[in-house]
Amino acid sequence: MSGQESVTKKFTGYHATAMIVAFFAVVVGVNLFMARSALSTFSGTIVDNSYVASQKYNDWLEQARKQQAHGWTVSPAVRQEDRASLTVSSVDGTPLQGATITALAEHPVGRTDPFEIDFFQSAAGDYRSVQPIPEGRWKMKIIISRGDNDMRVVRDIR
């Protein structure tokens, strides 16, 4: 033989076991990461009872048509210091004045109990929350009432 001998290593049961264990460790690790990510960003509940929701569907569509007929537009909710602020305008773009606005603030993944918020008119068409909004992301289910007209919108605030 020449001065360079080739050395071949044998594939043993230890190597096969190590490869199988490493493969399953990666699969389990990725599954745990994905499950944790999914649970921390979405609570999993859209409606509590889909049968009851299906029976109310036509009523919800009618409410949506009535809301669109008002022509009101609601700005995104903005955090000003520790209060929520939003602007409401009528169909012709003029500020909507004299409305009563309430909201239910919910944590997006249900980590805390929901709480109610009242708004007062701070300027023409501008409304600001009476209660402070804790830091973090919140989903506000807002009800705007003026006369016989109601509007329901959902706005996120960070």
Backbone as a chain_set.jsonl record, in Angstrom:
{"seq": "MSGQESVTKKFTGYHATAMIVAFFAVVVGVNLFMARSALSTFSGTIVDNSYVASQKYNDWLEQARKQQAHGWTVSPAVRQEDRASLTVSSVDGTPLQGATITALAEHPVGRTDPFEIDFFQSAAGDYRSVQPIPEGRWKMKIIISRGDNDMRVVRDIR", "coords": {"N": [[0.831, -1.17, 0.0], [0.255, 2.288, -0.432], [1.69, 5.367, 0.94], [-0.447, 6.745, 1.948], [-3.112, 5.777, 3.676], [-6.454, 4.877, 3.507], [-8.887, 5.475, 5.894], [-11.721, 4.065, 7.008], [-14.681, 4.731, 8.735], [-16.865, 2.887, 10.746], [-20.383, 2.508, 10.552], [-22.301, 2.485, 13.263], [-24.555, 1.0, 15.718], [-24.818, 2.894, 17.682], [-24.517, 5.309, 16.248], [-26.821, 5.228, 14.622], [-28.817, 5.279, 16.594], [-28.306, 7.79, 17.749], [-28.902, 9.481, 15.579], [-31.671, 9.0, 15.232], [-32.705, 9.803, 17.719], [-31.926, 12.521, 17.663], [-33.423, 13.42, 15.455], [-36.116, 13.082, 16.36], [-36.009, 14.768, 18.582], [-35.73, 17.283, 17.393], [-38.193, 17.427, 15.992], [-40.081, 17.286, 18.136], [-39.266, 19.558, 19.561], [-39.812, 21.653, 17.698], [-42.591, 21.331, 17.466], [-43.421, 21.922, 20.126], [-42.61, 24.608, 20.28], [-44.244, 25.768, 18.256], [-46.822, 25.199, 19.267], [-46.787, 26.659, 21.658], [-46.498, 29.247, 20.632], [-48.912, 29.483, 19.208], [-50.865, 29.269, 21.243], [-50.29, 31.506, 22.784], [-51.035, 33.648, 21.252], [-53.671, 33.478, 20.404], [-56.825, 32.864, 21.693], [-58.576, 30.855, 20.969], [-61.343, 30.798, 20.919], [-64.009, 31.777, 19.017], [-66.803, 32.029, 18.687], [-69.063, 31.132, 21.28], [-71.151, 29.306, 20.957], [-71.826, 27.859, 18.102], [-74.179, 27.099, 16.782], [-76.241, 28.722, 17.883], [-75.183, 31.179, 17.107], [-75.43, 30.951, 14.332], [-78.181, 31.112, 14.043], [-78.655, 33.743, 14.681], [-77.504, 35.118, 12.652], [-78.77, 36.401, 10.392], [-80.029, 38.546, 11.687], [-77.784, 39.946, 12.52], [-76.75, 40.726, 10.053], [-78.766, 42.5, 9.216], [-78.517, 44.501, 11.173], [-75.982, 45.422, 10.476], [-76.506, 46.533, 7.947], [-78.197, 48.673, 8.688], [-76.369, 50.187, 10.187], [-74.545, 50.936, 8.187], [-76.176, 52.595, 6.744], [-76.328, 54.858, 8.321], [-73.92, 56.119, 7.806], [-71.745, 56.858, 9.32], [-68.344, 57.316, 10.243], [-65.598, 55.913, 11.939], [-62.611, 56.652, 13.501], [-59.39, 54.975, 13.824], [-58.637, 53.739, 17.106], [-56.721, 55.637, 19.352], [-54.01, 55.91, 21.6], [-53.716, 58.303, 24.009], [-51.671, 59.551, 26.25], [-52.744, 57.957, 29.03], [-55.244, 57.339, 28.136], [-57.95, 56.392, 25.908], [-58.63, 57.513, 22.623], [-60.77, 58.675, 20.045], [-62.158, 59.54, 16.837], [-65.228, 60.548, 15.456], [-67.166, 60.81, 12.573], [-69.792, 62.171, 10.506], [-71.86, 61.257, 7.648], [-71.358, 63.227, 5.712], [-68.844, 64.017, 6.367], [-68.604, 65.825, 8.41], [-67.927, 66.542, 11.883], [-69.264, 64.247, 14.23], [-71.458, 65.096, 16.641], [-72.564, 65.104, 20.068], [-72.917, 62.412, 20.633], [-73.298, 59.344, 22.445], [-70.915, 57.326, 23.816], [-69.773, 54.159, 24.593], [-67.687, 51.448, 25.687], [-66.403, 48.101, 25.679], [-63.58, 46.852, 26.959], [-61.321, 44.385, 26.134], [-58.792, 41.988, 26.819], [-56.756, 40.705, 24.251], [-56.157, 37.926, 24.379], [-57.499, 37.1, 26.576], [-56.321, 37.371, 29.134], [-56.887, 39.002, 31.277], [-59.766, 40.238, 33.064], [-62.54, 41.588, 31.198], [-63.356, 45.102, 30.951], [-65.487, 47.983, 31.4], [-65.712, 51.037, 29.529], [-66.26, 54.489, 29.45], [-66.901, 57.266, 27.319], [-66.207, 60.754, 26.752], [-67.102, 63.789, 25.106], [-64.512, 65.559, 23.833], [-63.876, 67.467, 21.985], [-65.241, 68.821, 18.919], [-66.592, 66.081, 17.478], [-64.508, 64.565, 18.491], [-63.692, 62.126, 20.832], [-62.932, 60.996, 24.102], [-61.685, 58.628, 26.432], [-63.033, 58.165, 29.707], [-62.13, 56.49, 31.748], [-58.866, 55.2, 32.551], [-56.714, 53.404, 30.277], [-55.087, 50.403, 30.639], [-51.583, 49.643, 30.086], [-50.438, 47.985, 27.092], [-51.908, 45.767, 24.63], [-55.269, 46.072, 23.594], [-58.61, 45.052, 22.851], [-61.304, 46.843, 21.83], [-64.746, 46.882, 22.095], [-66.917, 48.881, 20.751], [-69.729, 50.97, 21.29], [-71.699, 53.26, 19.711], [-74.023, 55.743, 20.157], [-76.646, 57.807, 19.07], [-79.456, 59.614, 19.278], [-81.936, 57.666, 17.812], [-80.21, 56.03, 16.533], [-77.717, 53.55, 16.357], [-74.371, 52.334, 16.48], [-72.01, 49.786, 16.11], [-68.682, 49.018, 16.603], [-65.423, 47.535, 16.357], [-62.305, 48.127, 17.704], [-58.79, 48.044, 17.876], [-56.373, 48.864, 20.337], [-53.187, 49.961, 21.221]], "CA": [[0.0, 0.0, 0.0], [1.006, 3.539, -0.494], [1.868, 6.064, 2.2], [-1.73, 7.261, 2.44], [-4.101, 4.727, 3.816], [-7.788, 5.418, 3.793], [-9.487, 4.9, 7.086], [-13.172, 4.176, 6.965], [-15.317, 4.542, 10.032], [-18.043, 2.045, 10.645], [-21.68, 3.028, 11.013], [-22.668, 1.556, 14.321], [-25.871, 1.179, 16.325], [-24.772, 4.169, 18.406], [-24.774, 6.362, 15.267], [-28.237, 5.144, 14.232], [-29.609, 5.737, 17.74], [-28.097, 9.24, 17.874], [-29.641, 10.142, 14.501], [-33.103, 8.897, 15.505], [-32.991, 10.668, 18.869], [-31.801, 13.914, 17.21], [-34.566, 13.707, 14.591], [-37.324, 13.271, 17.163], [-35.817, 15.945, 19.431], [-36.039, 18.449, 16.554], [-39.635, 17.413, 15.731], [-40.768, 17.65, 19.373], [-38.923, 20.954, 19.848], [-40.572, 22.532, 16.799], [-44.004, 21.238, 17.86], [-43.612, 22.675, 21.36], [-42.507, 26.033, 19.952], [-45.425, 26.177, 17.494], [-47.979, 25.157, 20.16], [-46.677, 27.8, 22.579], [-46.788, 30.459, 19.847], [-50.344, 29.509, 18.888], [-51.649, 29.52, 22.451], [-50.031, 32.836, 23.343], [-51.548, 34.699, 20.378], [-55.086, 33.305, 20.087], [-57.478, 32.104, 22.759], [-59.231, 29.694, 20.39], [-62.795, 30.915, 20.908], [-64.582, 32.823, 18.185], [-68.15, 32.101, 19.258], [-69.227, 30.063, 22.257], [-72.09, 28.318, 20.468], [-71.967, 28.157, 16.676], [-75.576, 26.926, 16.375], [-76.957, 29.945, 18.251], [-74.654, 32.244, 16.249], [-75.997, 30.813, 12.986], [-79.568, 31.569, 14.08], [-78.653, 35.199, 14.794], [-76.742, 35.672, 11.529], [-79.576, 37.344, 9.608], [-80.193, 39.753, 12.501], [-76.519, 40.685, 12.473], [-76.666, 41.351, 8.729], [-79.685, 43.639, 9.219], [-77.88, 45.544, 11.977], [-74.875, 45.976, 9.683], [-77.104, 47.395, 6.911], [-78.644, 49.906, 9.352], [-75.171, 50.954, 10.529], [-74.013, 51.533, 6.963], [-77.093, 53.66, 6.327], [-75.981, 56.072, 9.084], [-72.792, 56.766, 7.137], [-70.747, 57.307, 10.281], [-67.02, 56.701, 10.181], [-64.901, 55.95, 13.223], [-61.166, 56.551, 13.316], [-58.743, 53.992, 14.706], [-58.443, 54.202, 18.491], [-55.354, 56.09, 19.6], [-53.699, 56.102, 23.017], [-53.177, 59.607, 24.376], [-51.268, 59.328, 27.631], [-53.313, 56.677, 29.456], [-56.656, 57.334, 27.725], [-58.253, 56.075, 24.512], [-59.214, 58.644, 21.91], [-61.207, 58.368, 18.68], [-62.903, 60.586, 16.15], [-66.398, 60.039, 14.739], [-67.713, 61.808, 11.655], [-71.043, 61.778, 9.859], [-71.755, 60.867, 6.244], [-70.778, 64.311, 4.905], [-67.503, 64.314, 6.859], [-68.618, 66.738, 9.553], [-67.793, 65.823, 13.155], [-70.501, 63.788, 14.859], [-71.507, 65.667, 17.978], [-73.66, 64.689, 20.933], [-73.074, 60.958, 20.687], [-72.94, 58.638, 23.665], [-70.019, 56.242, 23.426], [-69.291, 53.243, 25.63], [-66.903, 50.352, 25.107], [-65.962, 47.005, 26.516], [-62.176, 46.571, 26.634], [-60.944, 43.005, 26.407], [-57.438, 41.606, 26.441], [-56.948, 39.842, 23.076], [-56.095, 36.499, 24.679], [-58.264, 36.84, 27.785], [-55.482, 37.245, 30.333], [-57.52, 39.746, 32.363], [-61.204, 40.396, 32.88], [-62.94, 42.778, 30.445], [-63.885, 46.203, 31.757], [-66.233, 48.963, 30.615], [-65.117, 52.364, 29.373], [-67.154, 55.553, 28.985], [-66.209, 58.331, 26.593], [-66.807, 62.086, 26.767], [-66.737, 64.564, 23.921], [-63.475, 66.523, 24.195], [-63.955, 68.501, 20.948], [-66.233, 68.435, 17.913], [-66.32, 64.786, 16.864], [-63.43, 63.863, 19.192], [-64.148, 61.515, 22.072], [-61.823, 60.499, 24.911], [-62.174, 57.755, 27.506], [-63.011, 58.665, 31.079], [-61.275, 55.576, 32.494], [-57.565, 54.935, 31.932], [-56.514, 52.123, 29.6], [-53.784, 49.85, 31.036], [-50.605, 49.421, 29.017], [-50.576, 46.75, 26.333], [-52.864, 45.722, 23.528], [-56.644, 45.837, 24.009], [-59.66, 45.07, 21.83], [-62.449, 47.588, 22.36], [-66.032, 46.736, 21.423], [-67.44, 50.226, 20.954], [-71.127, 51.242, 20.914], [-71.927, 54.692, 19.525], [-75.467, 55.995, 20.079], [-77.109, 59.188, 18.929], [-80.874, 59.509, 18.939], [-82.361, 56.269, 17.639], [-79.204, 55.337, 15.741], [-76.622, 52.899, 17.062], [-73.317, 51.747, 15.659], [-71.073, 48.949, 16.866], [-67.414, 48.788, 15.908], [-64.355, 46.984, 17.172], [-61.037, 48.791, 17.44], [-57.653, 47.668, 18.704], [-55.55, 49.952, 20.821], [-51.92, 49.473, 21.791]], "C": [[0.868, 1.223, 0.0], [1.059, 4.185, 0.871], [0.563, 6.608, 2.771], [-2.738, 6.123, 2.476], [-5.442, 5.361, 4.13], [-8.371, 4.675, 4.978], [-10.987, 5.109, 6.979], [-13.728, 3.89, 8.346], [-16.586, 3.736, 9.815], [-19.268, 2.786, 11.177], [-22.2, 2.022, 12.018], [-24.092, 1.816, 14.809], [-25.941, 2.477, 17.113], [-25.091, 5.327, 17.462], [-26.254, 6.382, 14.856], [-29.124, 5.657, 15.356], [-29.505, 7.248, 17.89], [-28.885, 9.991, 16.802], [-31.146, 10.118, 14.769], [-33.499, 9.808, 16.656], [-32.922, 12.134, 18.453], [-32.991, 14.307, 16.336], [-35.814, 13.976, 15.423], [-37.204, 14.461, 18.116], [-36.134, 17.222, 18.647], [-37.545, 18.526, 16.308], [-40.405, 17.843, 16.978], [-40.496, 19.104, 19.721], [-39.709, 21.929, 18.986], [-42.054, 22.503, 17.159], [-44.282, 22.019, 19.131], [-43.558, 24.178, 21.11], [-43.762, 26.522, 19.232], [-46.674, 26.177, 18.384], [-47.951, 26.34, 21.119], [-47.003, 29.098, 21.848], [-48.277, 30.578, 19.556], [-51.175, 29.858, 20.119], [-51.438, 30.916, 23.016], [-50.602, 33.951, 22.474], [-53.037, 34.592, 20.082], [-55.733, 32.407, 21.127], [-58.209, 30.869, 22.247], [-60.737, 29.785, 20.302], [-63.214, 32.068, 20.013], [-66.013, 33.07, 18.621], [-68.297, 30.926, 20.215], [-70.135, 28.954, 21.755], [-72.384, 28.635, 19.002], [-73.406, 27.99, 16.189], [-76.386, 28.178, 16.677], [-76.483, 31.107, 17.373], [-75.242, 32.156, 14.845], [-77.441, 31.282, 12.944], [-79.65, 33.095, 14.128], [-78.004, 35.889, 13.598], [-77.534, 36.706, 10.725], [-79.844, 38.638, 10.373], [-78.936, 40.608, 12.463], [-76.34, 41.386, 11.122], [-77.563, 42.59, 8.65], [-79.112, 44.797, 10.037], [-76.747, 46.21, 11.207], [-75.404, 46.894, 8.582], [-77.565, 48.725, 7.508], [-77.453, 50.794, 9.703], [-74.597, 51.645, 9.298], [-74.888, 52.679, 6.489], [-76.817, 54.958, 7.097], [-74.872, 56.846, 8.38], [-71.724, 57.286, 8.085], [-69.424, 56.594, 10.023], [-66.32, 56.919, 11.511], [-63.418, 55.748, 12.959], [-60.619, 55.379, 14.131], [-58.589, 54.588, 16.11], [-56.965, 54.513, 18.701], [-55.174, 56.266, 21.096], [-53.084, 57.491, 23.19], [-52.944, 59.575, 25.874], [-51.843, 57.987, 28.062], [-54.793, 56.553, 29.098], [-56.783, 56.946, 26.248], [-58.934, 57.283, 23.88], [-59.62, 58.182, 20.516], [-62.042, 59.515, 18.142], [-64.038, 59.939, 15.364], [-66.916, 61.152, 13.842], [-68.95, 61.26, 10.972], [-70.802, 61.543, 8.375], [-71.124, 61.96, 5.376], [-69.397, 64.746, 5.403], [-67.454, 65.285, 8.025], [-68.513, 65.935, 10.846], [-69.152, 65.454, 13.734], [-70.49, 64.263, 16.307], [-72.693, 65.116, 18.747], [-73.894, 63.197, 20.991], [-72.698, 60.446, 22.077], [-72.113, 57.43, 23.254], [-69.6, 55.465, 24.669], [-68.524, 52.127, 24.934], [-66.647, 49.29, 26.157], [-64.546, 46.672, 26.068], [-61.84, 45.15, 27.074], [-59.493, 42.787, 26.03], [-57.566, 40.603, 25.305], [-56.895, 38.342, 23.364], [-56.709, 36.175, 26.029], [-57.451, 36.696, 29.057], [-56.034, 38.019, 31.526], [-59.013, 39.865, 32.062], [-61.495, 41.638, 32.047], [-63.452, 43.858, 31.396], [-64.53, 47.232, 30.838], [-65.542, 50.315, 30.636], [-66.212, 53.309, 28.89], [-66.308, 56.616, 28.297], [-66.952, 59.646, 26.792], [-66.316, 62.825, 25.533], [-65.739, 65.648, 24.342], [-63.407, 67.686, 23.21], [-64.981, 68.02, 19.93], [-65.822, 67.129, 17.235], [-65.226, 63.982, 17.538], [-63.937, 63.379, 20.545], [-62.952, 60.873, 22.774], [-62.378, 59.688, 26.077], [-62.05, 58.424, 28.867], [-62.038, 57.812, 31.899], [-59.935, 55.4, 31.786], [-57.539, 53.542, 31.295], [-55.152, 51.589, 30.042], [-52.864, 49.659, 29.833], [-50.865, 48.088, 28.329], [-51.621, 46.887, 25.24], [-54.236, 45.354, 24.072], [-57.557, 45.859, 22.801], [-60.856, 45.761, 22.456], [-63.669, 47.351, 21.473], [-66.819, 47.996, 21.735], [-68.885, 50.314, 20.482], [-71.301, 52.754, 20.883], [-73.428, 54.887, 19.341], [-75.715, 57.488, 19.938], [-78.546, 59.139, 18.443], [-81.287, 58.051, 18.898], [-81.331, 55.433, 16.891], [-78.092, 54.784, 16.634], [-75.62, 52.376, 16.04], [-72.388, 50.967, 16.561], [-69.836, 48.733, 16.012], [-66.429, 48.178, 16.897], [-63.062, 47.651, 16.737], [-59.985, 48.242, 18.399], [-56.92, 48.92, 19.152], [-54.319, 49.338, 21.468], [-51.323, 50.509, 22.682]], "O": [[2.04, 1.197, 0.376], [0.545, 3.639, 1.847], [0.487, 6.9, 3.965], [-3.152, 5.59, 1.446], [-5.529, 6.284, 4.94], [-8.353, 3.447, 5.056], [-11.45, 6.245, 6.87], [-13.315, 2.952, 9.029], [-17.283, 3.9, 8.814], [-19.187, 3.575, 12.119], [-22.499, 0.874, 11.687], [-24.749, 2.753, 14.355], [-27.003, 3.094, 17.205], [-25.847, 6.229, 17.824], [-26.857, 7.45, 14.759], [-30.08, 6.391, 15.105], [-30.51, 7.917, 18.132], [-29.475, 11.032, 17.089], [-31.824, 11.121, 14.551], [-34.511, 10.505, 16.582], [-33.781, 12.92, 18.853], [-33.512, 15.415, 16.466], [-36.496, 14.98, 15.218], [-38.211, 15.098, 18.425], [-36.746, 18.142, 19.189], [-38.119, 19.61, 16.41], [-41.297, 18.686, 16.884], [-41.41, 19.816, 20.136], [-40.219, 22.929, 19.492], [-42.707, 23.547, 17.158], [-45.292, 22.719, 19.207], [-44.359, 24.934, 21.66], [-44.287, 27.583, 19.565], [-47.505, 27.076, 18.262], [-48.985, 26.96, 21.366], [-47.705, 29.955, 22.385], [-48.84, 31.669, 19.65], [-52.098, 30.667, 20.03], [-52.333, 31.454, 23.668], [-50.649, 35.099, 22.915], [-53.616, 35.54, 19.551], [-55.239, 31.314, 21.407], [-58.441, 29.931, 23.01], [-61.364, 28.933, 19.671], [-62.811, 33.209, 20.235], [-66.391, 34.208, 18.895], [-67.728, 29.857, 19.992], [-69.924, 27.787, 22.082], [-73.113, 29.581, 18.705], [-73.812, 28.685, 15.258], [-77.137, 28.649, 15.824], [-77.293, 31.928, 16.943], [-75.523, 33.185, 14.231], [-77.889, 31.797, 11.92], [-80.629, 33.673, 13.655], [-77.962, 37.118, 13.541], [-77.011, 37.776, 10.414], [-79.883, 39.713, 9.774], [-79.006, 41.834, 12.385], [-75.836, 42.508, 11.062], [-77.169, 43.61, 8.083], [-79.216, 45.953, 9.628], [-76.573, 47.426, 11.28], [-74.802, 47.934, 8.312], [-77.354, 49.781, 6.912], [-77.516, 52.012, 9.536], [-74.207, 52.811, 9.364], [-74.39, 53.634, 5.893], [-77.051, 56.045, 6.569], [-74.88, 58.077, 8.358], [-70.878, 58.082, 7.678], [-69.394, 55.426, 9.637], [-66.439, 57.978, 12.127], [-63.016, 54.801, 12.283], [-61.297, 54.856, 15.016], [-58.43, 55.799, 16.266], [-56.085, 53.76, 18.286], [-56.088, 56.721, 21.784], [-52.058, 57.806, 22.587], [-53.887, 59.571, 26.667], [-51.458, 56.96, 27.503], [-55.512, 55.75, 29.694], [-55.864, 57.141, 25.453], [-59.713, 57.983, 24.527], [-58.913, 57.399, 19.881], [-62.558, 60.343, 18.891], [-63.848, 58.923, 14.695], [-67.088, 62.29, 14.28], [-69.137, 60.048, 10.869], [-69.668, 61.623, 7.904], [-70.43, 61.652, 4.407], [-68.843, 65.731, 4.914], [-66.382, 65.545, 8.572], [-68.953, 64.787, 10.907], [-70.08, 66.263, 13.724], [-69.625, 63.88, 17.095], [-73.698, 64.713, 18.162], [-74.982, 62.762, 21.368], [-71.885, 61.046, 22.78], [-72.552, 56.61, 22.447], [-69.138, 56.036, 25.657], [-68.695, 51.894, 23.737], [-66.672, 49.553, 27.359], [-64.333, 46.257, 24.929], [-62.047, 44.77, 28.226], [-59.014, 43.335, 25.038], [-58.417, 39.716, 25.382], [-57.531, 37.563, 22.655], [-56.474, 35.097, 26.574], [-57.852, 35.972, 29.967], [-55.686, 37.721, 32.668], [-59.454, 39.62, 30.939], [-60.787, 42.638, 32.164], [-63.919, 43.566, 32.497], [-64.18, 47.346, 29.664], [-64.885, 50.69, 31.607], [-67.001, 52.954, 28.014], [-65.15, 56.834, 28.651], [-68.169, 59.661, 26.979], [-65.254, 62.523, 24.989], [-66.079, 66.546, 25.112], [-62.936, 68.769, 23.557], [-65.528, 66.926, 20.069], [-64.829, 67.081, 16.509], [-65.028, 62.817, 17.192], [-64.537, 64.14, 21.304], [-62.078, 60.288, 22.134], [-63.419, 60.028, 26.638], [-61.093, 59.149, 29.139], [-61.222, 58.343, 32.652], [-59.873, 55.446, 30.558], [-58.25, 52.632, 31.723], [-54.145, 52.266, 29.836], [-53.327, 49.53, 28.7], [-51.444, 47.176, 28.919], [-52.138, 47.971, 24.969], [-54.367, 44.452, 24.899], [-57.316, 46.591, 21.841], [-61.366, 45.324, 23.488], [-63.633, 47.587, 20.266], [-67.327, 48.163, 22.844], [-69.232, 49.804, 19.416], [-71.084, 53.441, 21.881], [-74.035, 54.266, 18.469], [-75.079, 58.312, 20.595], [-78.822, 58.68, 17.335], [-81.023, 57.293, 19.831], [-81.558, 54.249, 16.644], [-77.6, 55.46, 17.538], [-75.966, 52.029, 14.911], [-72.023, 51.426, 17.643], [-69.923, 48.321, 14.855], [-66.588, 48.294, 18.112], [-62.762, 47.73, 15.546], [-60.257, 48.007, 19.576], [-56.86, 49.913, 18.426], [-54.401, 48.329, 22.17], [-50.256, 50.289, 23.256]]}, "num_chains": 1, "name": "protein.A"}
